[in-house]
Amino acid sequence: MVDATYRALPLIVGKDTELEWKRVNVFHTVLSLCSTVAMSVLLGPDFSMDTSLIQTIMIYNTAIMPSCVERTSYPRILRPFVWCLSPLCRAMRSDFSKTKIKLIPEIKHRIDIARSNKEWLEDGPMSLLDGLIETAFEKGSLSRSSDLKADDQRVDLLAEEIIFYHFELSSPVAFFIIFAVYVIMNNKEYLTPLREEISEALKLSGGSFTLDTLNHAPKLESFVKETCRLYDISCLTSFRRVMKPIHLESINLSLRPGTIIMAPGRDVHLDPDYYENPTTYDGYRFYNASGGTCTPHISTTSPTFLTFSHGISACPARVLATQVTRTIFMMFLLKYDVELAHEEMPAYGFANGPAYLPNPSVMMRVRPRQKDALRV
């Protein structure tokens, strides 16, 4: 993932030789960066250059939430018709099919390679697709020795898995990073302390970005966690469906089977009983200076921190998501100077159904730093 980010940053944000300020859209730049990195992780570094595939899957990903909002705005009995007839849903299904058409030949090619070479995983860097194919061999859903009639069905499922993982690896992470960029442009006092901490963490971890680098950057962890608290992309979390009649005595409310219940994550995060001055951004809110730690850690859920839900519904990928978010963000901060391209900071985001999405109109100016700290 680090190697993929190294390759993607100059392609999307700007090359080291471009020393002048460059005006770019934050939303589209970060989303393109995260989509490119995700595709490299999923399929391998060669596919980070497949702009057609990346653009198609990005269009599909962008339509997922609006299509959900549109369908759920209708009574349940009408939703299948909305799925079939809505222009938005039809376009999304078309992009889904186009993406699968692009993925399937490569998946078949990788399966052929795996069948002809038992040591195939030792020949080069392994992508997630390679791991999924190996898992399919181990579970018996793919034969190691020859083609089966069921191969087409399994290949189709693998393509759908890649599309799903791309969304999970790129979209939420991109939104976290976009909000972090908005915050750092609007609160420049954090920029130097964070860069100093990251540079020192990089030295302590041997000059390479590893999980140990993140462990040595508690201020950055607190900064990102506070960003997640105040600009949480999920206004509501912990989706549940009532299975049998229940009466909540504390609020004298009876719920029928089929009722959807959710936790008001944003309201919890803005509750003064839980957070002092909850509407004010404090990048060091979770930083414990005496212990040099972020307390609790960003991936630790609780009834008062619901970005990743809590309990049995807690996001299983939250550790990976927060690691990827911090790694890409710290690499961006060290490699580029960044400033707001507006006289005043526009609104950070807006509510869209149950989601809080970044404002896609915010512009920034970026340029490679004269002293690129990634080269320590």
N, C-alpha and C positions, 0 to 999 in steps of 0.2 A: 504494500500500500504506500509506503514511503517512497519507493522507487517510482511508482506510478504518479505520485504527486510531484516529484522532481521533474518528471517528463512533461506533465500536463501544465504546470504553472507557466512556463515560458510560452507555450502554445496559446494559452487562453488569456492570461493576464498581460504578458509582455516579456520580450526577450531582454537579456542582460544588457545588450547593446543599445536598447531604446532608452536613453537617459532623460528624455523629455517627459513631462507629465502627459498622461493619456486619460481621456475622459471616457468612462465606461459605465454601463448599467450594473449595479451591484447584484440584483436578483439574477439576471441572466448569466452574468459572469460566474458567480459562485455555483449556480445550478449546473452550468456547463462543465465547470471544474470537477464537481462532485460526480456528475454523470460519467465523465471521462475516466476518472479514477476508479469508479465502481466497475465500469466495463473492462478496464485493465485487470482488475482483481478477479472478475468473473470469468473472462475468456482468455486473458493473457495480454501482454504488452502490445502485441501487433494490432489489437482491436481498439486501442485508444486512439488510433488514427482513422478509424472507420466513422467518419462524420455522418454519413447517411444513416447508418444504424443508430448512432447515438441520438441524432435529431428525431428520428421516428419514435424511439422509445421514450424520449423526453416529452414529446407531444402526448403520447399515451399516458405517461405518469401525471402530467399536468391536468388531464381530464378526469382522473380517478375521483378526486374529492368533489368537484362540481357535479359529476354524474351521480354520485351517492346522494348529494343534497337534493338534486332534482327528483330522483326516484323516491326518496323517503318523504318528499313533500306531498305525494299522492297516497290515497288509501292503499293498503296492502294488495287488494284485489286488482288494482289497476297497474301495479308496478311492472308486471311482465310486458304489458302493452307499451309502457313508457320506455322500457329497455329496448323494445323492437322498433319503435317509431320515432323516438326523440332524435333530432339531428345530432345533438351532443353525444348521445349513447351510440348512435350508428357510426359516427366518426371515430369514436374511441374503439369500437369493435374492429373497424377497418384498420386502424393503426396497430392494434393487437395482432391482427392477421399478418400485416406487412412485416412486423417485427419477427414473428415466428418463421415466416418464409425466409428471412435473412439468416436466422439462427440455425435452422434445421440442417442445411448442408454442412455447416461446420461441426455440429454435434455428431452427425454420421461419420464425418472424417475423423474426429477424435476417437470414436468407438472403433473404427477400423484400425487406427494406429494402436490402440490399446490391445486389440485382439492379436495383432501381428508382433507385438513386442511386450513380453511379460515385464521387462524392466523399464517400461515407458516412463514411469514417474521419476526415474533417476536420470533421465536424459536431459532434463531442463526444468525451469521453474514451473511449479504446479499451480494451475488456476483452480477456481472453485468448480468449474465445469469438470475438470479432470477428477476432482474429488467426488463429485456426484456420480460420475461414470463408474469409478472404482467402488463406490457404495452400492450401486446397482448390480455390479458383478457379485459382490459379497452377499447381497440379499437374494440373488438369483433371478431378479427381474430382467437382467441381461445375461446372455450366455457368453462366456469367455471364448468359446471355441468356434462358434458359427452363428450366422444370422438366424433369427427366429421370425416367425410370422408376426409375433407380438412386438418386434423391434419398433415398428412405425408408431405404435401407441406409446411405447416407452420414450422414444425420441420426442414425440409431441409433448409428453409430460415434462421432460427435461427442459424443453424450450420454455414452457410455462413457468417452471421453477426459476430459470434464469431471469425471466421478466419480473417475477415476484421479488427475487433477491435484489435486482437492480433498483426497484422502487424503494425497498427497505434500506438499502445501502446509500442511496443518493438523496432522495427527497427529504426525509426528516433531518438528516445530517446537514444538508444544504440550508434548510430553514434555520437550524441552530446557528450555523456559521454566519448567515446573512444578518441575523439579529445581532450577533456578536460584532460584526463589522459596523453596523449602524451605531451600536453603543460606543465603540472605540473612536469613531469619527465624531461623535457628539460629546465625548468625555475624554479629551486628549490627555488629561492628566494621568490616565492609566497606561498610556503607550510606553513611556520610558521604563517605568518599574517592571512591566511585564516583559519587555524585551531584555532587560538586564537579568531577570530571573530565568528566562528561557535560555539565554546565552550561557549562564552559569550551569543550568541543568544539562545543557548539551555537553559542556566540558566534563561534568561529573559522570556522564554516561559514555565517555570515550569518544565524543565527537560525532556520534551517530544517533539518529532518532530511534529510540527503543521505548518499551514500556517503562524502563527505569527513568528515562527522561521525564515522562509524565509524573512519576513519583516525586521528582525533585522540583516540581512546579506547582506548589499548592495555591499560590496567588492566582495563577491562570485558572486552576480548577475552580476556585471560588468565583472568579470573574464569570466563567462560563455557566456555573450553577446559578448565580444570581440572574444572569441573562435568561436562563431557562425558567426561573421562578417568575420573573416579571413579564416576560414575553413568551409564555408557554404557548406552544402551537395547538394544544388541546384545551379548549375551554371546559370540556366535560371529559371525565375519565371513568374507568371502572364500570363499563357497560355490563348490565345484568338483565336477564329476563326472568320475571316472576313465574315459577313453575306451579305453585299452588296458592290458594287464597291465604293472605297474610294481613294481619292488622298491626300497625305500628302505634302502640299505645302512647308513646311519648308525644306524638303529634296528632293522635286520633285520626289516622289515615288508613283506610283499607285499600289493598291492592289486589287486583284480579289477575289470574294467570294470563300470561302474554304481555303484561305491562313491562315496558323497558324502564329501568331505573339507572341513574348515573350519579357520579360524585361531581360536585361543582368545583373542579380543580382551580379555576381562576379565582373564584370567590375565596377559597381557602388561602391561596397565595397572597391575597390582598387583605386578609383579616388582621387588624391590629392586635388582636389577642394572641396571634402567633408570631407576627413580625413587627418590629419597631419601625415606624414610618414606612409602611409596606408599599406605598406608591412611589417612594424615592429609591432610585437605583444606588446600591452600595456594593461595588465590586468586591469589597473585602468582607462582606457580611458573614461569610462562612470561613474566613481565614483565621486560624488560631496562631497568633504571632508567637506565643510562648512555646508552643509545641512544633511550630513550623509545619502545620498540616491544614488541610481543608476538612472541617468537621461540621456535620457528617460529610462523607464523600459524595460526589455528584451522583453516583449510581445507587446510593442508599435511599430507598423509598421510605416514606413514613406517612401517617395520616395528615401531616402538615406540608409534605412535599410530594405532589402528585403528578409531576411532569411525566413520569413513567408508570403511572397508576400505583397500586399498592396491593399487597397480599397476593392471592393466587392469580390475580390478573396482571401483576407487574410485568412489564415488557421484558421478555427473556433476552433480548439483544441489547439491553440498555448499557451494559458494560462496554461492549464493542462499539456501540453508537457514540458513547461519550469519549472513548479513546480516539476514534477516527475524527470526531469533531475537533478535539483539542489538538491533535497532531496536524491536521490540515491548517487550522487557524494559526497555530504557532509558526508553522513554516511560512505562511503568508506574511505574518507580522515581521519575521526576520528578513525576508527577502525583498519586501516592498515598502516604500513610503506610501501612505494613504491619507487622503483628506476629503472632506465633503465638498461636492461640486455645486452646492446650493448655498444661498446666503443664509438660510435658516433650515434647520433639520425638519424635513417633512414628517408626517405621521409614520411611526415605525411599521404599523400593520393595520389590518382590518379583519373583522369577524366574517367568516363565510360558513354559515351553518354552525356545526360544533367545533370548527377549526379557527385558529387565529393565524392568518397568513401574512408573510412579509409584504410590505408595500413594494410593488414591482417597478415603481417609477423613480426610486432614489438613485442618484448618480454619484459616482466617486471619481476622484483623480488619483491615479497610481503611477509610480515609476520605480524601477529597481533602485534599491538603496546603494549608495556609493560604497559603503562598507557592507558587503553581503555577509551577514553573520552565519549563513549556512556553510560558509567555507572555512569555518574554524577548524 
